[in-house]
Amino acid sequence: MRIKSNLKVLALSVLFASSFAYAEDKPLLMEGKETLYQRVLTTPDCVLKASADAQDGKAIPAFSRYYVYGRDEATGTIKVGADLTGKIAGYLDSKCTIDWKMQMALLFTNPADRNRTLIFDTFDNLDAVVNAEDPKAITDPLYASLKQTGKAQGVVATEPETYIDYTKQFYLLPILESTENMFYDGFYVRELKIASVTEDQKSKAQAQKAQPQTSAITSFKAAIVFVIDSSISMQPYIDRTKKGIEAVYKRLEQEGLEDSVSFGLVSFRSNTKAVPGLEYTSKLYVNPGEVNNAEDFAHKVQDLNQAKVSSALFDEDAYSGLNTALSDINWSQFGGRYIVLITDAGAIEGSNKLSTTGLDARELRLEAEHQGAAIYALHLLTNAGKKSQNHDKAKTQYEDLTFNQVLQKPLYYPVNAGDVNEFGQRIDELAASIASQVRLSSEGKIAAGSAAATPAPTATPQNQASSLEEDTKKLGLAMQLRYLGTVTGTKTPTFLEGYVADRDLVYHEKPTSTPVVLLTKAQLSDLKDVVSGVMEAANEGMLSPYEMFQNIRSLAASLGRDPSRLSEDQSFKIAESGLLGEYLDDLPYKSEIANIDEAAWAAMAPQEQDALIRSLESKLRYYQVYNDDVDRWIDLVEGADKSEAVYPVPLEALP
């Protein structure tokens, strides 16, 4: 079963005469597009020449993205500019460039607990594995050959053994072609043609000087930040958490590892405007980078007690506490990054007027993934929560919040009846497991089952229900691989083109990569306007689908979309309005709103409509986080206007 996608970057079908074809002040449009311009990526051998017939030029960094202002097919030369301002940067040999139709790329997931990605030389070689009833029989010899000789038939490269943190070293895996297929067991998979272009080529001599893993891992440090509900009824759990941390600190001090594990603590309650007596919504009591012994920690949390007054709702603002932990702590100084949410209540949704962040579980999960932090939830199933019928809602929220890409499961652990002893055992188990990882690291050892040691993952679909301790061991490996990738300067291959699957070829439930769209500031601004407008139209259209779609048509017209596309037919879908923009066309993702028409909206129950509106609202707030996050914007070419910087937006964050 195969569905061809329109997402292809192939040789352009428009033919030019021997002289340059170009617009005076704009780049050439992509074929079939009205607002998207032709772009190319440079390879390591590219030089930028001052004129088309110049013999020499300026060496430019690999993966630089240029707009095409003209092409001379006779000489194979292209005229390029760094941005859309009309300023010509110079001339490139087309042979050293890659046409890039869509600014979409892959980021490798952490290779812990899965096979390393194989990059095949041809589509057919990849496809043979995807369609095989027993793919392991094909891949095992390939991995064995790679381990013994560094080569395997039909394989041009493999994913690095350690994890590449793109926030520390940006790399690009542009998607050139995409084909959707299905494994023999029913899992969907995308077979992708990619190019790998690394920002900074490292010489062999430099590579040989890279720190070996055994010495690099000894400096691995971990931070465990508890985000604890301190509303009324939480005092026993606050006290038990303090006690558990104190015990682990003392054990670490005995082993001389007190500098290797740091604990932090954030307390949260609810909106103080609704109930001023709560004193705060969230508060950072202990920054893990500022304590290194039990006494110091105890001193900083001595005033932490449960609230003296009740909150306005049974739900508390857990998302505020998590947001504080993610934004107010410098996670970059730690290799192991763990956040432990402790609460007996659900979280106030981002759309609730009492929310102080406007964010929901999905946005906070994506932010934690960006920070490289794993979120756990210890959900106390108290009688109060049961009487309030709060348990099921909270479970749904926290399973979404804690879903972990490495383990492909939520790090959600309920504590039956809110039992303090059981809770204490979980705290001790978690802290001891992380301390054990750090102890191994201090001895120059990588966790058992390391992808750096063996390509075969230890987990199977039959044993996913592992304990908190087992989950933490596997995450410890992932944290170590991420850390090693950073300190040893792990890179993707300098340049190659090949074919990969976006899922493990044997363990099909495990994704090997995360697709992202690299949106410019203008595109992100446009996306914010669209989502805001659709959300307002949906709010006004809850009682009248006709009015909603009239508002959609008006919005499309106001944003300059093609008026000929704005049909008055009741089957008219949001996607047909052109609202989502050509930069989102052909992407391999399922939009929440694209295929909604009047009939589909009318058929949705009020709670379904409300859930969609709330989802759009939380995404809109997260786009503002993107916009304001100066450090994460990436310049793809030297000398371009600042508006051409791009932001890696996960497909999951699109509307």
N, C-alpha and C positions, 0 to 999 in steps of 0.2 A: 504494500500500500504506500503510494508516494504522491505527494502533492507538491508541485513545483511552485516556489514562491517567486514573486516579482522582484525580490531583493537580489539583484545581480549587478555586479560591476564588470562589464564586459567592454570590448572594443567599441567605441562609439560608432554608430551607424551613419552619422552625418559625414559626408566626404567633403574635403576642402580642396581648393585649387592650390597650386604651389605657393602662392602668396598667402600672407596671413589673413585669416577671416576673423574679424573681431568687431565688437561694439566699442565706440570711442570711450564711453565712461562706465560701461558695465561688463562683467565677465560674460562668457557664453552660457546660455541656458542649457540645462540638461535636456535631453530629448524627451518630449512629452510633458515637460514641466513648465510652469508659468512663473514660479517664484524661486526655484532652486537652481543654483549655478554649478557649472562643472568645477570639480576640485580634484587635485592630485596629491598624493603623498610621495615624498622623496625617499629613495633608498640610500644606503650608506655611500654609494659612489657618486651621488649627484653633486654637480657644481653649478652655481648660479652665475650666468654670464651677463655681461653688460649689454651685449648686442647679439643678434642671432648668429653672426659669422665670427664671433670672437673665438680664439683658440683656447684660452684659459678662462678660469672663473674662480669664484669664491666657494670654498667648501662649506656646505651647510649641514646642520644636524639632521640625522635621519629622523623620519616621521614628520618633518615639517609639512604643513598643509598649505597649499597655494591654490588660489582661484585661477582658472584658465581664461585669459583674455584673448587668446588667439592661437591658432594651430597652423603650422606649415607641414602638411603631410609629405611633401617632396623631400624635405630635409629632416623631418622628424623632430622639429623644434617647436616648443610651445612658449608663448608669451604669458607670464604669470604676474599676479599681484598678491600681496599678503592679505588684502581685505577687499571690501566692496567699494572703496573710495575712488577707484579709477586710477590710482597711482601704480605704475608698472614697476615691479621689483627687479625684473630681468628675464632671462631666457633659460630654459631647461631642455636637456635632451629627453625626449619622451620615453626613451628606452630605460631611463633610470627612475621612472615614476610609475605609480600605480593609480589608475583611475578609481576614485572613491565616490560612489553614487550617494551613499547614505552615511552620515556620521554615526555609525553604530559599531560597537566593538564588544569584545569579550574580555572579562576579567576572570582568571582562574579562581576557583574556590580553593579552600585549603585542602591539600592532598592527603591529610590524615584520614585513615579509615576508608580509603578508596584506592583504586588503581591510578597510577599516573597516566595522564592523557597521552595517547599515541597520535602523532601527526603523520598521516599517510601521504605517500607521493601522488596517488591517484584516487579519484572518487570511487572507482571500482574496487580497489583494495579495501577501503573503508566499508563500502556497501556490503562486501562479502561477509564481513564480521557482523554487521548490523542484522543481516538477514539469516545468519546461521542459527540453527537450533541449539548448537552447543558452542557458543562463542569462546568459551574458556579453552576449548581444544585448539583454537587458532591463536589466541592471545598468549597463552602460557609459553609456547616456544619463542614468541617474539620477545617477551620480557626476559626469558632465560638468555637469549642471544644478546640482548642489550646489556645484561648484567655481565656476561662473560667477555664480549668483544666490543661493546659500545655501539654495535650496529645490528640492524635486523632488516630482513628483506621487506621492501615496500614501505619502510618507515623512514621518514626524512629527519625526524627529531622527536624528542619527548619533552613533556613538561618538566621543569626543574624539580629536583627532589624536595627542596624546601619551598616554602610559600613566599611569593613575591607580593609585598605590601605596596600596592600602587600609590598609597598616600605618601610613602617614603621615596619610592622610585617609580615614577609614572612610566607605564609601558602601553603599547598599543597593539591590539590584535584585531585589526579591522575585518569585518565580515564582507566577503566579496560575493559569495553565493550562499543560498540557504535552501535546503530541501527537507521537507518534513517526511518522516518515515515511522515505522512501528517495529519494535523488536518482536521476536517470536512470542514472547510472553505477554504482549499487549501494551507495554509501556511505549509512549510516544517519544521520539528522539528527533533532534535536528542534526542533519549532516551538513557541515559548514565548510566552505572554502575560506581560509583565512590567510592573511599575510602577517608576519611578525616583524615589526620594526622597532628596535630598541633605541631609546633616546641617546644613550651614551655608550659607545662601543668601548669595551675594556680590552686592552692588549693582552696577549698570552702571558707576557711577563708580569703584568699587574695581576692577572687572574691567579697566577701561581703564588702570589704573595698574600692572597686572601686567607683570612683566618681559618684554620681547620675547624671542623665542627666540634671536636672534643674539647678544644680550648675555648671556642667561642661560647659554648653553652654554659660554661662555668659562671659567667656573669649574668645569667638569667635570673630575673627577679619577678615576683608576683605581687599583685595587689588584690585584696578581697574587700569590696565595699558593700556593707550591709545597708539596705534602704528599708528602714523599718517604720511601720505604722505606730505612731505614739498617741493614738486616740484613746479614749476611755476604754478600759478592759484589757489593754495591751501590756500592763506593767510586768506580769510574770514572764512574758516573752522577751521584753526589754532586758530584764535582769538576767535571764538565762543566756541571752546573746552575749552580754557583757562577760558573764562567767566563762563561756566557751572560748571567747577571744583571749581572755586572761590566761586560761590554761594552755592554749596553743602557744602564746607568746613565751611562756615560761619554758615550754618544751623546746622551742626554737633557741632560746638563750642557752639552754643546757648543751645544745648541739652546735653552738656558735653560728647559727643561721639567722639571728634576729635581724640582720640587715637585708636578708633576702626575701622576706615576706612582710608586707605592710598591710595593715588593716585600716579601713576607713568606715565612716558611718554617716549616713544621711537620715534624718528623721522627717516624717511628713504627717500632716493632718488634713485640713481642708481649708476652704476659702475663709480668710479672716474678715472679709468685708461682710459676709453673711453672719459670722459668729466671731466678733472681735476677741472674745475670751480665749480663743484657740492659740493666740500669740503669734503663730507663724503657720504658713502653708507648707514650706519645706525649708530645712536648715541643714547646712553642712557642719556637723559637729567635729568630725575628724577627717582631715585630708591625709590620705595614706602616704603622701610624700613627706609628711611633717612629723611622723611619729616612728619610733623604732624600738619601743619597749613597753611592757605591760603597764608600768606605773604611769608613763606619759599618756597612754591611751585611757586608762582609768580616770586620770585627772580631767581629761577633756570631756568625758561623757558623764561625769559625776552629777551634773544637773539635768541629765536626760531622764525624764519621767513621763508617765502618761498624762494626757491633758486633764484639766480640771473641769471642763465643760464638754457637753456633747456637741458633735458636728450637726450641720443642718440636715444631712442625709446619712443613711447607713454607709453608702459608698464614701470612700475617702479619695483624696487627690494623689493617688499613687504615681500617676504620670508626672506630677510636679516633682516628686522625690527622685524619680528616675532621670528626669531632665536635668535636675541639679547635679546628679552623679555623673552624667555624661558630659555636661558642659563646664562644670566648675573644677574638675579634676584633670590634671595633666597625665593622661594615660600613656603618653609616649615614653615615659621613663621606666615602664614595666613591660616585661615580655608576657607574663600571665595576667590576664585582665578579667576579673570576675565580679559580677554584681548580683547580690542576693536580695530579692524582694521578700519581705516578711509582712504579711497582713492577714486579717480575718475578714476583709471586706473586698468588694469589687472596686474598680477604679471609676472615677467620674469621667464620663465620655468627653471628648474634646468639644463636642457641640453643645454641651450643657453650659448654662450661663455661669455656673460655679467653677467651671474649669479655668485654671490660671495659665494653661499652656496652649489650649486649642488643639492639642495633638492627641492621637489615639495610639493603640498598641502597634499598628503597622509602622507608623512613622518612627516611633521610638525603637522598634526592632531594627529598622533600616539604619538608624543613626548608630545603634550599638554595633551593628555589623561593620559600619564604616570605621568605628573606633577600634574594632578588633576585640570587643568585649562580649563575653557570654553572659546572658541574663538568666538567672534561676528564679523560680517563684516557690516559696514555701507558703502554701495556702492553708491557713488554720480553719478547719471546718468546725467552727464553734456552734453551740446551740443557738446563739443569737443570730448568726448568719442563716441557720436553718429556718428559724422562725420568720426571718425576713425574706425567705425564698431567694436568697442572694447567691447561694453556692454555684448553681449552674451558670448563671450569668458571669460570675467572676472566673470560673474555670474556662469558659470560652475566651474571655479577654486574655487571661494569662497564658493559655496555650498558644494563642496567636503571638503574644508578646515574646514568649520564650522559645519559639520555634528556632531550632539551631540548624544551620545549613550543613555543618560538618556531620552531625549525627542524624540529620533528617528526622528529628523528633522534637517535641517540646521539652524543655527542662522544667517541667511543672510537677511538683511533688506535694500532694495534699497531706495534711496531718490530721488523722482521724480524731474527731471530737475536739480538736485543738489541744490534744494531750501535751502537756508541758514536757513530760519526760521523753516522749517520742520526738517532739520538736528539738529538744536538747541533743538527742542522739544524732539527728540529721545535721545540726550545726557542727557537732564534733566531727562527724564523718567527713563532711565537706572540707572543713579546715585542715584536718589531718591528711586528707588525700592531696590537697594542694601543697601542703608542707612537704609531703613525701616526694612530690615532683621536683620541688626546689632542691631537696636533698640530693636526688639523683643528678640534677643539673650541676650542682656544686662539685660532684665527683666526675664530671665530664661525660655523663651518660645521657642518652636519649631514651625516652619512654619505650617500653616494649611494644612491638608491632609498628614501629616507625616506618613510614613510607620511604624513608631514606635507607632502610635496611632491607625491606621486602616489599614487592609491589602488591601483594595480596592483602586485602582488607580483612580484619578479624571478624567483622560483624556480618550477619546474614539477615535476610528478611524474617527468619524464624526467631531470632533472639533480640529483637529491637527493644523489648521491655526490660532493659537492664537497669540496675540500681543506680542511685545517685553516685555512689562511689565509682562504679564502672564507667558511667557517663563522664565523670570528672577526669578519670584516667585518660580516656580517649581525647577529651578536650585539652588535657595537658600536653599530649603529643601535638595537637594542632597549634597550640600556643608556642611550643618549642620550634616547630617548623616555621612559623611566621617570624619568630625572633631570629632564627638562624638565617632566614632569607634576607633579613634586614642587615644584620651585622656582617655577613659574609658577602654582601653585594650580589646576591643571586639575580641573574638576568635571563630574559628570554633569548633564544638564538638571535644573532645579529640581524639576519634577514632570511626569510624563507616564505614560500607559499606552499600550502598543503591542505589536507582535509582532516577534520576532527568531528567527533560526536560530542554533543553537549551533555551526554550522560555516560557514566561508567559503562564500558562495553560488556562487563560481566554482571555487575551489581546495578541493575538498570534503574533502581530507585534513587541512586545517588547522582546529583548533578555535578559536572566537572567544571562548569563555568557559569558566570553570571552575565547576561547581556545588559549592556548599558547604551543609552543614547547620549551622544555628546552635544548638548544643546548650547547654542550661543545665548548671550544675554538677551538679545532681541527675541529669540525663539522662546526663551523661558518667560519673558514678559508677555508675549503673545499667548502662551499657554495659561498664564495666570488670568489674563483677561477672558479667555474662552471658558475656563472652569468657573470663574466667578459669574459670568453671564449665564451659563447653563444652570448653575446652582440657583440663581435668582429666578430664572424661568421655571425651573422645576418647583421651587417653593410656591410661586404664584399659580402654577398649573396643577396643584394637587387636587383641586376641585374641577378644573377644566383643562383636559388634555389639548383641546383646540387652542385655548389661550396660550398654553405653554409653547406650542409649536409656532404660533404666530410670533411669540417673543424670540424663539430660536431664529426664525427667518429675519427678524429685525436686527438681532445681534449679528448675524452673518453679514448682513448688508452694511451695518455700521463699521465692521472690521474689514471692509473692502473685499469680501469674498465675491466670487463670480455670481451675479444676479440670475444668470440663466439656469443655475443649479437649484434655485429656491422654488421647487414645485409646491403647489397648493394641495397636492394629493394627500390623502390621509395616510398613505403608505410611505410617505416621505420620511426618511431616516435622518438622524443627526449627522451620520457620516456623509450623507449626500449634500449637506449644506456647505461642505468645505471648511467647516469651523475648525476641525482638528489640524488643518494645515498640511501642506505637502511634505513637511519635514517628518510627519508621523505616518505618511502613506507607506504601505507595503511592509511595515514593521511586523515581525512575527510575534504579535501579542494579541490577547483578546481584550478589547476595550470594554469598560463597564457601560459606556453610553452610546457607542457608535451605532449599534443596530436597533436602538429604541425608536419606535414611531408612535403615532397617536394611539393606535390600538394596543400596542405593547404596554404603554404607560398607563392606559385606562385599566388594563387587566391586572396590573400590580396592586397588591393589597397596600393600604396606607402605611403599614409598618415597613414594607419593602421599599416604598417610595422614600420614606423618611430615612431608612438606612442608606440608600443611595445618596441622598442629599448630604447626610452626615459624612459619608465617605469622601465626597467631593470637597466638603468644607475642611476636613482635616488635611487632605492633599494640598489644598490651596495654602493653608498655613505652613505646610512643609516646604512649598515652593519659596515662600518668603525666607525660610531658614537657608535654603540654597542661595538665594539672591544675596543675603547678608553675609554669607560665609566666604570671606575674602580669600582665605588660605586654600580653598579647594578648587578655585577656578584655575584652569590650565590654559596657558598660551601654546598654541600648536605651531606658531611660526614667529620668527623674530621680526620685529618692526610692524606688526599688525596693529590696527586700532584696538583699543581695549574692549570694544564691543564684540570682538571676534574671539575672546576667551571662551572656553567651553566648560561645561559642568557635566560630570558623568551621572546621569539620571537613570536609576534602575527602571526596567520596564514595569515593574510592579507599582511604581509611583506615578505612572501615566494614567490619565482619566479613562 
